[in-house]
Amino acid sequence: MLTVVGIVLIIAIVVILFVLLKTLSITVYVSRIKDVYRDDHGDLAQKSNIKGSDEIGSLAALLDELIDRLSKMVSQIRVALNN
């Protein structure tokens, strides 16, 4: 009986540690994305540089692509206004 309780406690601790580590990594990614896109006051050359194959990495790549497209659009508008 004591062995079963011990095994259950070990499994519970491992699961809790896994969840905490995953939550921490997500928080770090989200914080980095917010820092890049909030603090640069419209600097469209800034990228998040977050690489990953998970959902957060995909989201960061999409945001970087969006910023790149906006940067190109702003450049085209500047050229059109100068002509």
ABEGO torsion letter per residue (X at the ends): XAAAAAAAAAAAAAAAAAAAAAAAAAAAAAAAAAAAAAAAGGBAABBAGBBBABAAAAAAAAAAAAAAAAAAAAAAAAAAAAX
